[in-house]
């Protein structure tokens, strides 16, 4: 009898009872006690006439324990909510997690102040000790950040207020979005579906008419709620700008640059390199729409394939394909993927009541991960699964590091996930002999690439413009839609008539309380990962070991340092980012060549 692969994850192995777990409640109490105990010890330490370094070591260890505990709690709460968005206990758990996060942040602020009190000579000795060396990068960054922040009592106030401020607005957006219902026709029956389901229908519907109807239904629903969501976006940006003003920050990107450990010069070079290929990207979009036979096009046509794949790929086949490619890269990676499947770390079942989207949750105390997506038997789902397993592998590498050496920026966090996408997708393309099937697979690769080099940079430009104007006052929904149209038309003008003017309402990254300008790190990570992937192809000997070392050091280096150490590259220069687009550009060039022959009727 053929063995089936489970498509539901096991959360009870972490906490029996899930969001209502008694064990989890006790864990939260212990976590709160650890934070309070560390805070008390830190207060005593800072009141001493002479520093007792051993006491500070103990406080840092307690902070690391609390940090890992909170990360596991928060990700577990997100998992419990994602598998059942009607779970009120999970919603309450996320609220409790936010409160604990504020207390942990307050402790962090006090620690930062303690770090700032060292003389430079004392600090060099302290961070060079065996106990602190692995965390020295993080500690140095925190010490530097103190100089750019307000006094500790004011930073604590900001953290406390954020529960009902930035974090509160983020949760309000999530609740509004979750409750939205879009009336669309599915298989002849009018149904009210979530915004995520409606967007999926607009992109992946069975024919253009149904996709167009779904897109129009999304627009009509969004129009009803656009003022309310615009108010939330204004409050998120306004809260953040008020904090920046109090800190005396002129550069609105400062927080994002700090979080992603990257220099603004590197981002500028990346955007310049992307703009250098704009004509090629437009050429692909134009050709694809012509091949599909569209005289006029809408946003819902951009991701719809001109060459649909004739085959579906079920979950078992996806598991086998991923396992094979991961094993071919390295036994360590392959065995890890097998473990994730066999130990039920993956929630992939296609059922109502789930959240939309996909993510990977880290459980650092358990040294495990959980992966969430809705698998609908498409090759895109296969690639998404490989992507999230990449995140899980990155977690796996870092889980053996001290807590402070596990902290990585969002852009570096995409290094492993995008790498695994390339690993699996390129293998599928290479094994595809049929020309139409090959074109279909190329479309998947190109579509995903354009998301990072066109869509995300466009949203970054929109967000920068929005923040600039928000500094002068509230911005209406109509004005927001105008901004969206301006940045989108930079590449879509003359190609796409119906733009997704409401996309700002359902891109959750705009509303994230923790991470400012949360979209652009995905482009950084995509292209940086492509640079890593190119080296894997060019210098395969011993690369898996170097790759693991790069992932391990992702919590200990800036992106510029990682580029220099492992790629021999200066990422502040346009050349690196231009080379990082070669794989995508080659796929587009092949697509253009094959479709030229297609139009001429040449086999």
N, C-alpha and C positions, 0 to 999 in steps of 0.2 A: 504493500500500500504506500502510495506517494505521501511523503511528509509535507505538510503545509507550513508556511512561515507565518507566525503570528503578526497581525497588523495593529495590535493594541499594546501599549506599553504597560509596564508593571511599576506603579507608583507605591503600592503597599509594601514592597520590599524596602522602601526607604522609610515610610511612616504608615503603619497600619491604620486605616481609617481615613487616609488622605487628608482633606481639609479639616476634618473633624477629629483628627487623631489626638488622643490623650498624650501619647508620647511626644507629639509635635508641640503641644501646649507646654509640656514640662521643659522641652528643649528651649522654647522661647523664653521661659522664665529663667532658665540657667543662663541663656545668652544675655538677657537684660542684667542679671546679677554680675556677670563677667565684665560687662561694659561699666557698670556702676563701681565695681571693685577697682578696676583699672583707673577710672576717673579719680577715685578717692586716693589711690596710691600716687597718682600723678600730682595731685594737689599737694600731698605731703612732700613729694620729691622736690617740687618747685619752691617749697618753703624752707628747704634745708639751706644751711649756711654754706656747706660744701657738697658738691654733687656726689651721689653714690651711683656709679655707673651700673653696678649690679642691679640696683633697684630699677633703673631705666630699662635695662635689658628685660627684666621681668615684665614691666609694663608693656614694652613692645611685643613681647611674646603673647601677653594677654590680648593685646589689640589684634594681633594676627589671628589668634583663635577666634575672636569675636568676628573679625572680617570674614573668615571662611564660613563661620556659622551663619552670618547674615546672608551671604551670597547663596548658600544652600537653601535657606529659608525663603528668600525672595524668588529664586528660580523655581522652587517647589510650588509656591503659591501661584506663580504664573502658569505652571503646568496644570495644576488643579483647575484653574479657571479656564484654560484653553481647551481642555477636554470636555468641559461642560460649562458654557457661558452663563447658565442659569444657576450655578452653584453659588448661593449667597455666602456660604461659609468661606469660599475661596476669595470672594470679593473682600470680606472682612479681614481675611488673612493678609491680603495685599495692603490693606490699610494699616494693620498691625506692623507689617514689615516696614512701611514708610515711617512709622513712629520710631521704630528701632534704628532705622537708617539715620534719622535725624540725631539720635543720641550718639550713634557711632561717629557721625560726622563731627559732632561737638567734641568728642574725645580726640578725634583726628586733629582738629583745630588746636586743641591744647597741646597735643604732642608736637605739632608744627612749631608752636611758640617755644617749647622746650628745646627743640632743635636749633632754633634761631639764637638761643642764648649762649651757645657754644662759641668760642673764638674759632677762627679758621684753623689754627694749628690743632686745637682740641678736637675739632670735628674730623679732621683728616685722620687722626689717631683712632677716634671712635669708630668710624666707618670702615677702617682697615682691619679691625679685629675679625677673627674667624666667625664669630657669632653674627656679625653685621655685614660681612662682605657681600654675600649673595643679594642682600637687600639694599646695598649701598646706592645703586642707581635710583631706586624709588625714594630713598631717604634724601638724597641730594636734590632731587626734583622738588620734594615737599619743602625742604629748607629754602630753596630758591623762591618757591611760590609765596612763602610768608612775606617776603618783601613787597609783593604785589597785592597783598590783601589788607583788609581793615584790621584794627585791633581785635584780639580774640573774642571779647565780649560781643562785639558787633557781628562778627562772623557766626558766632553761636546763635545770635538772634536771627540772622538770615536763614540759617539752617532750620531753626524751629519754625519760623514763619513759612518756610517752603512747604511744610506739610499741607497747609491750607492755601498756599500760594501757588508756586510753580507746579509742585506735585499734584495739588488739588485740581488745577486746570487741566493737567494731563489726564487725570482720571475722569474728569468731567467730559473731556473729548472722547475718551474710550467708551463711556457710558452712552453718550449721544449717538456715536457711530454704531454701537451694538444694537441700539433700539431702532435704528432706521430700517424701514421695510420698503422694498421696491416692488411694485406690482409688474410682473412680466409673465409672458405666456411661454410655458414650457410643455412641449409635446401636446399642444392643443388645449392646455388647461391654464387658466390664469392663477398664478401663485404669488404670494407675497414673500419675498426672499430677503436675506440680508444684503447689505451693500456689497460685501465680498462675493457672494454668490452671483449677484447681478453683474458685477464687473467681470467675473469669470465667464458669464454667459455672453457679455458684450465682446469679449476677446475670443472665446472658444466655442461660440454657438455653432449649431450644425450648418447654418447658411448665413449669407450676408444680411438677408432681410431680418432674420431673428436677432442677429448681432446688432444691427442698426436700431431695432425696436428696443432692445435691452439698453443700449447706450442712451437713447432718448428718454427711457424710463428713469435711468440713473440721473440724467440731467434735470428732469422734472422734479424728482424727489429732492435732489440737492438744492434746487431753487427754493423750495419751501423752507429749508433749514439753513440756508447759506448765511443769513444774518446772525443766527445764533452761533454758528461755528466760526464765523468771522470775528465775533466778539471774543471767543475763546482764544483764537490765534493772536488777536491783538493783546489780550491779557498775558499770554505766555511771553510774547516778545517784549511787551511793556515791563513785565516783572523783571525779565532778564536785563533789559536796558537800564532799569532803575538801579539794579545791583551793580552793573558796570559803572554807572555814573558815580555811585558812592565810592567805589574802589578807585576812581580816577582813571579808568581805562578808556583810551581813545579808539583803540583797535577792537572792533566788534568780533574779530576772529581770534582774539587772544586765547579765550577759553578753549576753543576748538583745537587750536595749534598745540596748546599745552596737553590736552587730553590725548591727542594723536601723536604727540612727540615728533612733530614735523615742523620744518621751517616754512614760513610763508613763501620764500623764494622757490621752494620745491613745488608748492601748489601752483604758483604762477608759471613755472616752467612746464608743469603738466598740462595746464589749460592752454598754453601756447602751442604745445605739441599736438594736442587734440584739435585745436583750430586748424592746424596745418593739414589735417586730413578731412576737413569738413566737406570739401568737394567730392571726395571719394564716398563718404557716407551718404551724401545727398544722391549720388549716382546710384548707389545700391537701392535706396528707398524708391527712387523714381523707377528703376528697372523692375523691382519687385511688384510695385503697384501696376505697372504695365503688363507684366506677365500674368497677374491676377485678373486683368481685364477691366480695371477700374478707370473710368474717365474722370470721375471725381472721387476723392477719398476722405474718410473721416479717421479720427484717432483710433477707432475700433478696427480699422483695417491694417494698422501698422504691425501688429503682432500676429494677425491671422495669416497662416501660411499660404503662399502661392502654390507650393508643392506639398500638400498634406501627406503625411506618412500613412501608408495603407495598413500597417500593422500596429497593434496595440502591444504594450509590454506590461505583463502582469507583475505583481509584487515579487513573486518567486523568481521570475526571470531577471528582474532588476537586482535582486540580491545576488544572483549568480554572476551577473555582468560586473557589478561593483567588486565583489569578492575576487573575481579573476584579475581585474586590472590592479587592484590594490596589492594582491599577492605578487603580481609581476613586478611592481615597483619595489616592494620590500616585504619580506616575511612578517616583519613587525607590524607593518600597516595592515596587511592582509588578515593576520590573526586578530588584530584589534577589531576590524570590521566584523569578522565572524562572531566575536564576543558580543558586539552590540546587537546583532540580529538574534543570536541564540539566547541571550539573557533578557530579551524583551525590553530593550531601551527605546524602542521606536513606536510612536503613535502615528499610524498612517491610514487608519480606516476611514472610508468615505461614508460619513453619516451626518445627519442633522444635529444641531446643538453644539457643534464644535466651533472654535474660533477659526478665522481664516488665516492664511499665511503659513510660514514655516519658521522654525527657530531651533536652536540647540541650547539646552539648559545645562549648566555645569553644577554638579553636586560634589564640591571639592572635599568635603569631609568623608563622603562615601567613596571618593575617587572614581566616580562614574559620571555619565551624562545621560540626558534624555533628549530625544529628537522628536519634533512635532511637525507634521505636515498632513495634508489630505491627498492620498494617492489615488489618482483617477486613471491609472493604466496608460499614461502618456509618456513619451520619451522625456518631455520636460520635467515630469515628476521624477523620473529616474535621475536626471541631472540635479534636481533639487535635493534628492536623497543623498547623492554623492557629496553635494555642497555641505549639507548639515553634518554628514559623517566627517568631513574635513574639520569642521569646528570641534567635533567631539575628539578627534585625534589630537588636535592642538591642546585641548583640555587634558587629555591623557598624558601628553608630554610634560605639561606644566604642573600637573597635580603632585609630582614628586618634589617640586620646588617650594621654598618657603612662601607663605601667603603674599608677602610684599613683592616677591619676584614673579608672582603669577599675574600681576596687574599689567594689562596691555591695552594699548589704544585700539579703537574700533578698526582703523585702517589695517593695522598689523593683524588683527583678529581675522581679517578676510584672506590672509595669505594662504592658509591651509585649505580653506573652503573652495576658493577659486582654483587652486592648484588641482584639487580632486575633480572639480568639474572638467577641467581641461583633460585630465588623465583619462576619464571615462568617455567623454564626448569624442575626443580625437580618435580613440580606439574604435568607437562605433562607426565614425565616418570612414576610417581607413578600411574597415571590413565591409563597407557598403559598395557593391559593384554596380548595381542598377543606377542609371544616371538620374532618374527622377527621385529615387530614394536618397541618393547622395546630395542632390540639391535640397531636399527636405531637411536633411541633417545639417547641411551648411546654413540653412535658414535659422535653425535653432541656435547654432554657434554665433551667427552674426547678430541675431535678435538679442541674445543675452549680452553680447559685447556692446551693442549700440545703447543698451540700457545704461551701461556704465560710462560710455564716452559721449553720449548725446543727452539722454533723459536726465540722468543725475546731475551733470554739469549745468543743464538748463535750470533745474530746480535750485541748485546752489546760487546761480545768478539771480533767480527770482527771490530767493531768501535774503540775499545781500541787499537787493533793492527794497524789499519789504522792510527790513530792519532800518535802512537809511531813512525811509519815509515815515516809519512808525515813530522815530525819534521826534518828529514834529507834530504827532497827534494820531488819533484813531484813523484807521483806514477801512473804508466800506467794502462790502463784498464785491460791488461793481468795480471798484478800483483794483481790488486783488485780481479779479478776472482779467482786467486790462493788463496788469503786469504779467500774468501768465501768458497772455497772447503775445505780448512783445518779445519775451524770451523764446517762446516756442517758434515764433515765425522767423527767428534768426536762421533756422535750418529748414523749417517745414513750409515756408512761404512759397506758394506756387505748386506745392505738392499735396498739402492736406488742407481742406477747406473747413472741416468741422474739428476744432481742437477740443481737448478735454479741459475746459475752462474751470471745472470744479475739482481738479485733481488735488488741489491744496487742502480740500476737506477730508480726503481719505488717505493721505500719505502721513502716517502716524509719526514719522520722524520729525516733522515740523513742531510737534507738540511735546517732544521728549524733555522732561525736566532736568535730567542729568547731563545730557549731551547736546550742546549747542551746535547748530549747523551739521546735523547728524547725517545728512545725505552724502556729502562729498567724500567722507572717509571710504565709502564703498568704491568710488572711482579710484582713489589712491590705492586701496587694497587690491582691486582688480588688476590694475596695471603693474603694481609692484609684484604681485603674484605671477603675472605673465612674464616678468623679467626673470623671476626664479625658475619658472617652468622652461623658459628657453635655455637656461643654463643646464637644467636637468637633461634636456635633449642633446645639447652640445657636449657636455662633460658628464656622461652617465657613470663613469667609474668612481665608486665611492660616494656618489651624490646622496643616496638615502641617509647616510650618516651625517653628512654636512647639512642636509635638510632638517633632520631632527635637531641638530645643534642650533640652527637658525631659529626654529620654533622655540627651543628652550631659552634662547637669548632674547626672545621678543619681549620679555618682561624686564630686560636689563639694558636695552639700548634704544636710541632714537632710530627712526627709519633711515636717516642719513648714515648712521653708524652701521646698521644692518646691511645697507647697500654696499658700503665700502668694504666691510668685513667679509661678506659672503658672495658678493657679486662683482667686487672690484669696480664699483660704479659710483659716480657722483650724481646723486639724484636732484641736486639743485640746478642741473643743466638740462636743457631741452632734449639733448641727444638720448639720454636714458629713457625718457618717456616716449620719444618717437620710436625707439627700438622696441619698447614694450607693446606697441600697437601692431607690430609686424605680423603676428599670428592672425589677428583680426583682419588686417588689410589683405593678407594673402587669401583668406577665406572669401573676402568680398571680390577680389580679383578673379578667383576661380569661379565664383558664382556668375560674375559678369561675362566671363568667357563661355561658360557652359550655356547660359541663357541666350547669348548671341547666336550660338550654334542652334539652340532650340528654336529661335525665331526663324532661322534660315532653313530649318528642316533637315539639318545635318545630324546624323547619328553620332 
